[in-house]
Amino acid sequence: MALQRSLTVPDTANANLQNRINSSIIFNYCRTHGVAHRAQIARDLRISAPAVSRAVERLFREGYLIESEKVRIENGKMAAQVSINAERGIIIGMDLLSDPVEIAVSDFAGAILHSRKGPPLDEEADYPTFIIQAVEACLESFKREARILALGIGVPAAVDPADGHILSAGLYKNVAPAGFRERIIERFGAPVYIENISNLAAIGEWKRGVGQGSRNMLFVEVSNGIGAGIILDGDLHRGIQGSAGEIGYFLTQSEALGHDSSRKGCLESIASLGALRKRALELASAGLLAPGPDPLASLCAAAEAGNAAAGEAIAEAVAHLAVAVVNIMILLNPEIVVIGGGCCEHPETEAMIARPLIEAVLRNYPFQPANVRLASLGSRTSVIGALQFALDSLVVQAYPYRL
């Protein structure tokens, strides 16, 4: 399902269809611009003033827009502005891969009203029950009565782009049971939009982070797993089976041919933060690294202090990641590449993994300029993307047309 469809209309349109098209264009204009008065809308969209008034009145009746404060316009008169009806209801977003799970609530205009950390995620959990209980706890702490309009849930899995059903989950097998989505819909009585966690992180940075304004963006997530979200020509690219961006399965050396990817991809087994934690424990067992409460932090600190074994482990991971990112950039030639996930959520991992990765990519990408940036939304990237995805998916069903 596309986040937003481009404006496509038949050669001729009757009055009702034309009013619906105008209403859709104006509604999406207001979502982008915040507040505007009717004359401004008519001028910017090149729609006649009477047609704008008819469409705005329809949006008032349906509860999508409200009238805001008056402003003095060019002719000196006072004009009422219109804006999104933020209190129409709430959107709930959830990031299942964050540790701990993160849940957030936004209004209909997209402003985040409340967020909460959920309980730790167990690989063997009954996911629908876990999600329902976590959302209920979030709503209880929210302490406001509001109608739930939609839920967006980020999962560590490939998701069918046609209907949102989970196809496969390498890290968390129980995330794809029959009836997963239906049970949540039944409990909350609202549509549920499920998407891969890296895709949601890409949406978050594209709509609200460093990727704003771009039409072609690559988001690379380096966390306990490795994934990518791809924005092509202003839309999320999922692939035929929803598996586009599963770069944790990349083969970054010929010796990797034949790697068993039934549970974990080759790149993920070498260069993910989970793989680096495992390597840190191995070095500690061999007496080559001082043990600590966080193996990854210990590895980064030792590498920065000149520990050769720790430095080699991190350098190898960064090199494999750089090969993957450069190759994707050569294939897609994006406007911007955003590096995010756990690798840039803490000072030590940002200094020892994320920034060296960016430097390696810039050195090896053959075409200039190359715009490679750190994610700007931190640990909330995916939950913000979940909120945005649910809101956009809900809106596009009612008002699909935009300019």
C-alpha positions as CSV (number, residue, x, y, z in Angstrom):
1,M,0.0,0.0,0.0
2,A,1.5,3.3,-1.0
3,L,1.8,6.0,1.6
4,Q,0.3,8.6,-0.8
5,R,-0.9,8.2,-4.3
6,S,-0.2,10.9,-6.9
7,L,-3.2,12.8,-8.3
8,T,-4.8,10.7,-11.1
9,V,-8.2,11.7,-12.4
10,P,-10.3,10.6,-15.4
11,D,-10.6,12.8,-18.4
12,T,-14.0,14.0,-17.2
13,A,-15.3,14.2,-13.6
14,N,-18.8,14.9,-12.4
15,A,-19.4,17.5,-9.7
16,N,-19.3,15.1,-6.8
17,L,-16.1,13.5,-7.9
18,Q,-14.5,16.9,-8.5
19,N,-15.5,18.0,-5.0
20,R,-14.0,14.8,-3.6
21,I,-10.8,15.4,-5.5
22,N,-10.6,19.0,-4.4
23,S,-11.3,18.0,-0.8
24,S,-8.5,15.5,-0.9
25,I,-6.0,17.9,-2.4
26,I,-6.9,20.6,0.1
27,F,-6.8,18.2,3.1
28,N,-3.3,17.0,2.2
29,Y,-2.3,20.6,1.6
30,C,-3.3,21.5,5.1
31,R,-1.5,18.4,6.5
32,T,1.7,19.8,5.0
33,H,1.2,23.5,5.6
34,G,-0.4,23.5,9.1
35,V,-2.8,26.4,8.9
36,A,-4.0,28.4,5.9
37,H,-6.9,30.7,4.9
38,R,-9.1,29.9,2.0
39,A,-7.7,32.6,-0.3
40,Q,-4.2,31.3,0.3
41,I,-5.3,27.7,-0.5
42,A,-7.1,28.8,-3.7
43,R,-4.0,30.7,-4.8
44,D,-1.4,28.0,-4.0
45,L,-3.5,25.1,-5.4
46,R,-5.0,27.1,-8.3
47,I,-8.5,26.0,-7.4
48,S,-11.4,28.5,-7.7
49,A,-12.5,30.3,-4.4
50,P,-16.0,28.8,-4.6
51,A,-14.6,25.3,-5.1
52,V,-12.2,25.8,-2.1
53,S,-15.2,26.9,0.0
54,R,-17.3,23.9,-0.9
55,A,-14.4,21.5,-0.2
56,V,-13.5,23.1,3.1
57,E,-17.2,23.0,4.2
58,R,-17.2,19.3,3.4
59,L,-14.1,18.7,5.4
60,F,-15.6,20.6,8.3
61,R,-18.7,18.4,8.2
62,E,-16.7,15.2,8.1
63,G,-14.5,16.4,11.1
64,Y,-11.2,16.5,9.2
65,L,-10.6,20.3,9.4
66,I,-11.6,23.0,11.9
67,E,-11.6,26.7,11.7
68,S,-8.7,28.4,13.4
69,E,-8.0,32.0,14.5
70,K,-8.4,34.9,12.0
71,V,-5.5,36.7,10.3
72,R,-5.3,39.9,8.3
73,I,-4.7,39.1,4.6
74,E,-3.3,41.1,1.7
75,N,-6.5,43.1,1.1
76,G,-6.6,44.2,4.7
77,K,-9.6,42.0,5.6
78,M,-9.7,39.5,8.4
79,A,-9.9,35.8,7.2
80,A,-10.5,32.7,9.2
81,Q,-7.8,30.1,8.9
82,V,-8.4,26.3,8.7
83,S,-6.3,23.5,10.1
84,I,-6.3,19.8,10.8
85,N,-8.7,18.7,13.5
86,A,-6.0,17.3,15.8
87,E,-8.7,16.1,18.3
88,R,-10.4,13.9,15.8
89,G,-8.8,10.9,17.6
90,I,-5.5,9.3,18.4
91,I,-2.9,7.2,16.6
92,I,-0.9,4.6,18.5
93,G,2.6,3.5,17.3
94,M,4.7,0.7,18.6
95,D,8.3,-0.3,18.0
96,L,8.6,-4.0,18.9
97,L,12.4,-4.2,18.3
98,S,13.5,-1.4,20.7
99,D,14.8,-2.6,24.0
100,P,12.6,-2.1,25.9
101,V,9.6,-1.9,23.6
102,E,8.5,1.7,22.9
103,I,4.9,2.9,22.5
104,A,3.7,6.4,21.6
105,V,0.4,8.2,21.1
106,S,-0.1,11.1,18.6
107,D,-3.1,13.2,17.8
108,F,-4.6,13.3,14.3
109,A,-2.3,16.1,13.3
110,G,0.7,13.9,14.1
111,A,1.9,15.7,17.3
112,I,3.2,13.2,19.9
113,L,1.1,13.4,23.1
114,H,2.5,10.6,25.2
115,S,5.1,7.8,25.1
116,R,5.9,4.9,27.3
117,K,8.4,2.1,27.6
118,G,6.8,-1.3,27.5
119,P,7.9,-4.6,29.1
120,P,11.0,-6.4,27.8
121,L,10.3,-8.5,24.7
122,D,10.6,-12.3,24.9
123,E,11.3,-14.2,21.7
124,E,8.9,-16.8,22.8
125,A,6.1,-14.4,23.7
126,D,2.5,-14.6,22.4
127,Y,2.8,-11.4,20.4
128,P,-0.8,-10.4,20.0
129,T,-1.3,-10.7,23.8
130,F,1.9,-8.8,24.4
131,I,0.9,-6.0,22.1
132,I,-2.6,-5.7,23.5
133,Q,-1.4,-5.6,27.1
134,A,1.3,-3.1,26.3
135,V,-1.1,-0.8,24.5
136,E,-3.7,-1.1,27.3
137,A,-1.0,0.0,29.8
138,C,0.0,2.9,27.6
139,L,-3.6,4.1,27.4
140,E,-4.1,3.8,31.1
141,S,-1.0,6.0,31.7
142,F,-2.2,8.4,29.0
143,K,-5.2,9.2,31.2
144,R,-7.3,10.8,28.5
145,E,-10.4,9.5,26.8
146,A,-9.9,9.5,23.1
147,R,-11.0,7.4,20.1
148,I,-8.3,5.2,18.7
149,L,-8.2,5.8,14.9
150,A,-5.4,3.5,14.0
151,L,-2.4,1.5,15.3
152,G,1.0,1.3,13.6
153,I,3.2,-1.6,14.7
154,G,6.9,-2.1,13.7
155,V,8.0,-5.7,13.5
156,P,11.4,-7.4,12.9
157,A,9.9,-9.2,9.9
158,A,9.1,-9.1,6.2
159,V,5.6,-7.9,5.7
160,D,3.3,-8.5,2.8
161,P,2.9,-5.1,1.0
162,A,-0.6,-6.0,-0.2
163,D,-2.3,-6.7,3.1
164,G,0.1,-6.1,5.9
165,H,0.4,-9.8,7.0
166,I,3.7,-11.0,8.3
167,L,5.5,-13.3,5.9
168,S,8.7,-14.3,7.8
169,A,10.6,-13.3,10.9
170,G,14.2,-14.5,11.1
171,L,14.9,-13.2,14.6
172,Y,11.5,-13.7,16.3
173,K,9.7,-16.7,14.9
174,N,6.5,-16.2,17.0
175,V,5.9,-12.8,15.6
176,A,4.1,-14.3,12.6
177,P,1.2,-16.4,14.0
178,A,-2.2,-16.8,12.3
179,G,-4.6,-14.2,13.4
180,F,-1.9,-11.7,14.7
181,R,-3.4,-8.6,13.1
182,E,-7.0,-9.7,13.4
183,R,-6.8,-10.2,17.2
184,I,-5.5,-6.6,17.7
185,I,-8.2,-5.2,15.4
186,E,-10.8,-7.1,17.3
187,R,-9.6,-5.7,20.7
188,F,-9.3,-2.0,19.7
189,G,-11.8,-1.7,16.9
190,A,-9.4,0.2,14.7
191,P,-7.3,-0.6,11.6
192,V,-3.9,-2.0,12.3
193,Y,-1.0,-1.2,10.0
194,I,2.0,-3.5,10.3
195,E,5.4,-2.8,8.7
196,N,9.0,-3.8,8.9
197,I,10.9,-1.9,11.6
198,S,13.6,-0.6,9.2
199,N,11.0,0.7,6.8
200,L,9.3,2.6,9.6
201,A,12.7,4.1,10.7
202,A,13.1,5.2,7.1
203,I,9.7,6.8,7.1
204,G,10.4,8.5,10.4
205,E,13.6,10.1,9.2
206,W,12.1,10.9,5.8
207,K,9.0,12.6,7.1
208,R,10.3,14.2,10.4
209,G,14.1,13.8,10.4
210,V,17.2,14.6,8.2
211,G,15.5,13.1,5.1
212,Q,12.8,15.7,4.9
213,G,12.3,17.1,1.5
214,S,14.1,14.2,-0.3
215,R,12.4,11.9,-2.8
216,N,15.1,9.2,-2.8
217,M,16.5,8.1,0.5
218,L,18.3,5.1,2.0
219,F,18.0,4.4,5.7
220,V,20.5,1.8,7.0
221,E,19.8,0.4,10.5
222,V,22.7,-1.1,12.4
223,S,21.3,-2.6,15.6
224,N,21.1,-6.1,17.0
225,G,20.0,-6.9,13.5
226,I,20.8,-5.1,10.2
227,G,18.2,-3.7,7.8
228,A,17.5,-0.9,5.4
229,G,14.5,1.2,4.4
230,I,14.3,2.5,0.9
231,I,12.4,5.5,-0.3
232,L,12.2,5.7,-4.1
233,D,10.5,8.5,-6.0
234,G,8.6,9.7,-2.9
235,D,7.3,6.3,-1.8
236,L,8.4,3.3,0.3
237,H,9.9,0.5,-1.8
238,R,9.0,-2.9,-0.4
239,G,9.6,-5.3,-3.2
240,I,7.3,-8.1,-4.4
241,Q,7.5,-10.1,-1.2
242,G,8.0,-7.2,1.2
243,S,11.7,-8.2,1.6
244,A,13.4,-5.2,-0.1
245,G,16.0,-3.8,2.3
246,E,16.7,-7.1,4.1
247,I,20.4,-6.3,3.8
248,G,21.4,-8.4,6.8
249,Y,21.4,-11.2,4.3
250,F,24.0,-9.5,2.1
251,L,27.1,-11.4,1.1
252,T,30.0,-9.0,1.4
253,Q,32.8,-11.5,0.5
254,S,33.0,-14.5,-1.8
255,E,33.8,-16.8,1.1
256,A,30.2,-16.2,2.3
257,L,28.7,-18.1,-0.6
258,G,26.8,-21.1,0.9
259,H,26.2,-19.3,4.2
260,D,23.2,-20.8,6.1
261,S,20.7,-17.9,6.3
262,S,17.8,-19.9,7.8
263,R,18.0,-17.8,10.9
264,K,20.6,-15.1,10.5
265,G,22.0,-13.5,7.4
266,C,25.7,-13.3,6.6
267,L,26.2,-9.6,7.1
268,E,24.1,-9.7,10.3
269,S,26.2,-12.5,11.7
270,I,29.4,-10.5,11.1
271,A,28.6,-6.8,11.6
272,S,25.5,-6.4,13.7
273,L,25.7,-5.1,17.3
274,G,24.6,-8.5,18.4
275,A,27.5,-10.1,16.5
276,L,29.9,-7.6,18.1
277,R,28.6,-8.3,21.6
278,K,29.1,-12.0,20.9
279,R,32.7,-11.2,19.7
280,A,33.3,-9.2,22.9
281,L,32.3,-12.1,25.1
282,E,34.6,-14.4,23.1
283,L,37.5,-12.0,23.6
284,A,36.7,-11.6,27.3
285,S,36.7,-15.5,27.7
286,A,40.1,-15.6,26.0
287,G,41.5,-12.9,28.3
288,L,41.9,-10.3,25.6
289,L,39.2,-8.0,26.8
290,A,38.3,-6.8,30.3
291,P,34.7,-8.0,31.0
292,G,32.0,-5.4,31.8
293,P,28.2,-5.2,32.3
294,D,27.8,-4.2,28.6
295,P,30.0,-6.2,26.3
296,L,29.6,-3.8,23.4
297,A,30.5,-0.8,25.5
298,S,33.6,-2.7,26.8
299,L,34.6,-3.5,23.2
300,C,34.3,0.1,22.0
301,A,36.2,1.4,25.0
302,A,39.0,-1.1,24.6
303,A,39.3,-0.4,20.9
304,E,39.5,3.4,21.6
305,A,42.2,2.7,24.2
306,G,44.2,0.8,21.6
307,N,43.3,-2.8,22.3
308,A,44.3,-4.5,19.0
309,A,41.8,-7.4,19.2
310,A,38.9,-5.1,20.0
311,G,39.9,-2.7,17.3
312,E,40.2,-5.5,14.7
313,A,36.7,-6.8,15.6
314,I,35.1,-3.4,15.1
315,A,37.1,-2.5,12.0
316,E,36.1,-5.8,10.4
317,A,32.4,-5.1,11.1
318,V,32.7,-1.5,9.8
319,A,34.4,-2.7,6.6
320,H,31.6,-5.2,5.8
321,L,29.0,-2.6,6.5
322,A,30.8,-0.1,4.2
323,V,30.9,-2.6,1.4
324,A,27.1,-3.2,1.7
325,V,26.2,0.6,1.9
326,V,28.5,1.6,-1.0
327,N,27.0,-1.1,-3.2
328,I,23.4,-0.1,-2.4
329,M,24.3,3.6,-3.1
330,I,25.8,2.6,-6.5
331,L,22.7,0.7,-7.3
332,L,20.1,3.3,-6.2
333,N,22.0,6.6,-6.4
334,P,19.9,8.2,-3.5
335,E,19.8,11.8,-2.6
336,I,20.6,11.0,1.0
337,V,21.8,8.0,3.1
338,V,20.9,8.0,6.8
339,I,22.8,5.7,9.2
340,G,20.7,4.9,12.3
341,G,19.7,2.3,14.8
342,G,21.6,1.3,17.9
343,C,25.0,2.2,16.4
344,C,24.3,5.9,16.9
345,E,22.2,5.9,20.1
346,H,25.2,5.9,22.5
347,P,28.3,8.0,22.3
348,E,30.7,5.1,22.3
349,T,29.0,3.2,19.4
350,E,28.5,6.4,17.4
351,A,32.2,7.3,17.8
352,M,33.6,3.8,17.1
353,I,31.0,2.4,14.6
354,A,28.6,4.9,13.0
355,R,31.1,7.7,12.2
356,P,33.8,5.4,10.9
357,L,31.2,3.7,8.8
358,I,30.2,7.1,7.2
359,E,33.9,8.0,6.7
360,A,34.5,4.6,4.9
361,V,31.4,5.1,2.7
362,L,32.5,8.6,1.7
363,R,36.0,7.4,0.9
364,N,34.8,4.6,-1.3
365,Y,31.7,5.9,-3.1
366,P,32.8,6.8,-6.6
367,F,30.3,9.4,-7.4
368,Q,30.0,12.9,-5.9
369,P,28.5,14.5,-4.1
370,A,27.5,11.8,-1.5
371,N,25.2,12.9,1.3
372,V,25.6,10.5,4.2
373,R,24.2,11.6,7.6
374,L,23.5,10.2,11.1
375,A,19.9,9.7,12.0
376,S,18.4,12.7,13.8
377,L,15.5,11.1,15.8
378,G,17.6,8.8,18.0
379,S,16.0,5.8,19.6
380,R,12.5,7.1,18.7
381,T,13.0,6.9,14.9
382,S,11.0,3.7,14.4
383,V,8.1,4.5,16.8
384,I,7.8,8.0,15.1
385,G,7.8,6.1,11.8
386,A,5.1,3.8,13.1
387,L,2.8,6.7,14.0
388,Q,3.4,8.4,10.7
389,F,2.8,5.2,8.7
390,A,-0.4,4.5,10.5
391,L,-1.7,8.1,10.1
392,D,-0.7,8.2,6.4
393,S,-2.2,4.8,5.7
394,L,-5.4,5.8,7.4
395,V,-5.7,9.2,5.6
396,V,-4.9,7.8,2.1
397,Q,-8.0,5.6,2.2
398,A,-10.3,8.7,2.8
399,Y,-8.4,11.3,0.8
400,P,-6.0,9.7,-1.7
401,Y,-5.5,12.6,-4.1
402,R,-2.7,15.2,-3.7
403,L,-0.6,17.4,-5.9
